[in-house]
């Protein structure tokens, strides 16, 4: 019991520190002269989505606050066999490490150290992928409470950090390196879109997680919208078209999955 209580408290403290620093990094002059958005604007890439897309952070934070509070409550109220406490122990300290990386990312990003920030967001992705495998983030057979207070919040967060990791590394490679393996920016942006499609298909069919593909669709809509806004820029038309194809493939995948799940089980 003491172990799960300690885990819940450590996770909560780490999360609220990261949340505080994330909010501070959005305001110029608090952590640095720049803000997260101004640094993002300084290093544009073809993978960067439109501004409205980042509204998903509100959903991410609401979900994670709900999860942290729920796990604190369950850790102190229920024994080790409760489903929330089982998930908490399966996560170990990965969620706390994730939030330490998040807090550090906020500081390094607004201080224009985007290479270090890219490494830190990769650490966030690794810890979330570890959680996704250990818990696991399968939505098919979870109880309603576990689904909405633990699995869906983590799935939304995992999906968005996948996108953010690609965007961060794209920013670093485009602005500080030579063309990747000889490809022009539109070439590897399109390649990354379809790598995202493959990842989303795999997560959907192998992990029975339909939330991550929906998050990817949202991100790809933002990428397409941004390319429409900047249609005169080189590569915008190609990336816009590729984003729409990627969205279509994910919609097909979700539709097929929904149909398959509606079929009655064979006796």
N, C-alpha and C positions, 0 to 999 in steps of 0.2 A: 504493500500500500504506500509506504514511504517513497518508493521508487517512482511510482506513477504520479504521486503528488509533486515530487521534485521535478519530473519531466514537464508536467503541466505548467508549473510556475516558471521554470526556465524558458519554455517556449513562449509563454505570455509576455515575460519581461523583454525577451529578444524581439518579439514581434512589435511591441509598442515602442521600443527604441527605434526600430527600423521605420515604423510608420511616422514617428515624429520627425526623423531626419528626412524622410521622403517629402513630407509636407514643407519642411524648411527649405529644401533644395528647389522647390517650385517658386520661391520668392527671391528675387535678386537682392544681393547685399546681406543675406543671412549667413549662408555657408561660404559664399563667394560672391564676387561682383556679378557673375552670370547666374542664370537659372537653368533648369533642365531643358526647357523649351528653347532658350536662346542658343545653347550649345548644339542642340539638335538642328536648329536652323542654320548654324554655322557650317555644318557638314552634311549637306543634302545628298541623298542617294535615290536611286530608282526604286528601292525597296521601302523607303519611308512612306507610311500611310498618311492620309489626310488627318487634320487635327481632330475631327469629330471622333475618330476611331479610338482615341485615348480616353474617351469617356468610360471605357470598359474598366478602367482602374477604380472607378467608384464602386462597381459591382464586385471587383476583386476584393477591395478593402472591407466592404460590408460583409461579404462571405467569410473572409478570414477572421474578422472580429467576432462574428457569430461562432465560428469554429473554436477559436481560442477560449471564449467564454464558456461554451458548451463543454469543452474538454476539461477546463478548470473545475466546473461544477461536478461533472461526472467523476473526476479523479478523487475529489474529496467526499463525494456522497456514496459512490458505489464501489463494489469490490473489483477484483482483477478480471472477473469473467464478463463484465459489462462490455458491450461491443465498442463503445467509445474508448474505453481504457485499453482494450486489446489493440485498437488502431494506434492509440497513443504510444504504446510500448513498441509496436512495429515500426513506428517512425523514428524511434530512439531520439538522438539529438540532431537529426538531419534538418528538421524544421528550424531549430535554433541557429544552426550553422548557416542555413539559407538566409535567415534574417540578418545575421552578422554581415554576410556578403552583400545583402541589400543596402544596409546602412553605409558600408564602405563604398559601395557603388555610387550612392548619392553624392558623397563627398568628392570622390575622384572625378565623376562626370562633370560636375559644375566647376571643378578646377581644371577642366580641359585636359585631363589625363585619360583620353578615351581608350588607349591601349590597355592600361591597367583596368579600366572600367569593363572592357570587353572580357578580360580574364575573370573578373568578379561575377559578371552576369552568367558566364559559362559555369561557374561554381554554383550559382543559383539553379541553373538548369540541371546540373548533375545531381544536386541534392533532391530536387523535385522528382527527377526520374527515379532515383532510389526509393523515394516515398511511394511513387506510383507503382513500383514493382513489389515493395514490401507490404503495403497495406492490404491488398492492392486496390487500385482505383477502378474496380469493376463495378458498373452501375446496375448490372442485370438483376442481382438477387439481394441487394441491400434493403434494409428496413427504411421506411420513409424518413425517420429522424436522422439516421446515419447518412442517408442519401443527400439530404438538403443541408445538413449542418457540418458534414465532414467531406464527403466524396465529391460533391459538385463544386464547393468552393475551391478545393485543391485542384480539381480538374480544370476549372477556368484559369486559375493561377498558372498551372503547368502549361496550358496551351498558350497563354499570352507570353510567358517567359520564353517559350520556344521561338515565337515570333520576334520578341525583343532581342534575343541572342543573335538571331540572323541579322537583324537590323543593326545591332551594335558592331558586329564584325564587318558587315558591308560598309558601314561608315568608316571604320578603320582602314580597310583594304582599299576602298575607293580613294580616300583622301591622303593616305600615307604610303601607298605601295604602287608598284607597277601593275598593269592589267593582269588579273589573276590567270595564270597558265596561258597567257596570250589572248584570253577572251575579253571582249569589250564589256563595259558595265551591264548593258542590256542583255548580253549573252548569259552571264552568270546570275543575273537577277531572275531571268526566266527559268534557268536551271534550278535555282533555289525555290521558286514557286512550286515546281513539280516535285522536288524533293519533299517539300511540305505536304503535297498531296499524298505521296507514298507513305509518309509517316502517319498522316491522319487516317488513311485507309487501314494501315496495320493496327493502330490503336483501336479503331472502331471494331474491326472483325476479330482481333486476337484478345483484346482486353475488354471488349464490350463496353467501351467508353465512347458515347456519342457527343459528349460535351466538347472535347478537344477539337473535333472536326468543325463544330459550329463556331468555335472561337477562331479557327483558321479562316472560315468563310468571312467572318466579320473583318478580320485583318486584310484579307484579299480584296474585299469591297473597298476598304480604305485606300489600299494601294491603287486600285483602278480609279477611284475618285480623284486621287492626287495627280495621277497621270492625265486625267481629263483637264484638271485645272492648269496643268503645265504642258498642254498637248504639243506646243511648238518645240519643246526640248527634245534633243536627240534621244531616241529610244523609247519615248513616251507611248507612241502608238503600239509598238511591239509588246511592251510590258503590259499596257492596258488590255490588249487582246489576250495575252497569256493569262492574266489574272482572271478574266472572264471564263476562259476555258477551265482553269483550275477550280473556280467556284462551281462551274457546271459539273465537273467530275466529283466534287465533294457532295453536291446535292444528289447526284445519282447514287453515290455510295450510301448516303443516309436513307434515301428512299428504298433501296434494295434491302438495307438492314432492317428498316421498319417492316417491310413486307415479310421478310424472313422470320422476324420475331412474332408476327401475328399468326403464322402457321401453327396449327395444333401439333403438339408433340406426338410422335409415333408411339403406339402402344408397344 
